[in-house]
């Protein structure tokens, strides 16, 4: 009998979770901009995954005989760069780099930020110390912090990922800490404490799931920042190095040929803008959909 | 209020010490021996040792940090490994250019941002609102180095209306003003987008407040309701956002200076990073971070002064 009740409860919970996700999705569907954003992201993910199948040319292969071909040339519908490399191939492989850098740095930043936020919010004694460190990291403008880390580690794409991850930590830690503080004194947490549940269990099993909404929103908008920062750092020559088809590095290379081949600088910029726009509007959409304070028409 | 200011100043000093420690340690932990960099490939072991002793690099790290702080207090930030020039001197020469760019960008951002926000909020869901909202979304998504490149392509390369780069002439001359237009728009656009968004939401929120309804019920004209009652209150959070973003703009100058070949602090920093010129990187990073912290403090104080609901506790 007891088992039966337990099972029923579990099913009810599962149903609620399903409802929550479905409701969130339904709210997202009402937001046309968010849907456009999701579509752009999906297309990019597909392009990034199936890049070798979808492009006819090697993005690194030089062909000086067909250098700086303009958009619409047969065989190279987005033209070629100053080394005769196909622009479409480079843009598609660039999407791969941007998404990988964005995703990796956001995941690493979240891992650090969530952990610090949980510890800081839950353990009062550690709160002051952790938050002062976070304040210290916040005292640097983001680009500057990333540059400082790159100055320390050297210029490479991996170091850009590390730099963006560290830059993401303080923001995430603050958000998670705020959520923990609002949850940790609720009755069900006190009940867990009173029955002797361990801190680890309370934190990861009962508090963390209640912080997921702000974390998801943070991660989505952070993807936009990470992609933009990666492009900016590569543009400055501090990230991906030639001949990598990273979008920021492509703009930097294209800048020298603006008179003869403006598409070399224009196309990667449009790619960055679309990607960042997509993640920004999806982030906004998620914020609206996950925020219970906002009322939606039924 | 006085106590609040003193407390915030004390916090700022502690923060600045923390920043200086982080920056110093980052450079100290960076791979590559500064003495080898200065000595070059032809330096012998004894030459390198002599350079190390001269720079005080053979002392314990903490002593080196204290020496550095001592120099910092006296305005001595060390010497560039690359050029041998005094870092303080290099910064003093380049800093006014960066400030000029940051201030001009902030003016662009405030003028465009607040205007777009007000237009948007006055007629929500209209075509103008749609245009303004689109500008806000695109403005925060556009990479500023690309925007700069496109502006150069259009206004300098194709139309030949504005110069490509520089900021060499004083801003009050026609040439200097022309040089400033493209970099200021490039750097100010994303902040303008953020301010437009903030102004719109803040104005819409204020428009629903009781005192606005009361003003309308009393028969106050629409123009006065918007410009006097709504805007004044709606601008409080907008000013905070603008203030905080001014610090961000200083960070953004690093990239914009590179696009327009402007010899400011940002370029000095990039050159320092590329050539592993640690004293230069240290000095420039400290300066920008220090100003960022200082501006945040001013914003905090202004916010507390403007909004009487803020507690000083």
Interface residues (C-beta under 8 A of the other chain):
Chain A: X33 X132 X135 X136 X139 X140 X141 X142 X143 X144 X147 X148 X149 X150 X151 X152 X153 X154 X155 X224 X228 X231 X232 X235 X236 X237 X238 X248 X251 X254 X255 X258 X259 X262 X265 X266 X268 X269 X272 X273 X276 X277 X280 X281
Chain B: X15 X18 X19 X22 X23 X26 X27 X29 X30 X31 X137 X138 X140 X141 X142 X143 X144 X145 X146 X147 X149 X150 X152 X153 X157 X247 X248 X250 X251 X252 X254 X255 X258 X269 X270 X272 X273 X274 X276 X278 X281 X285 X288 X289 X292 X293 X296
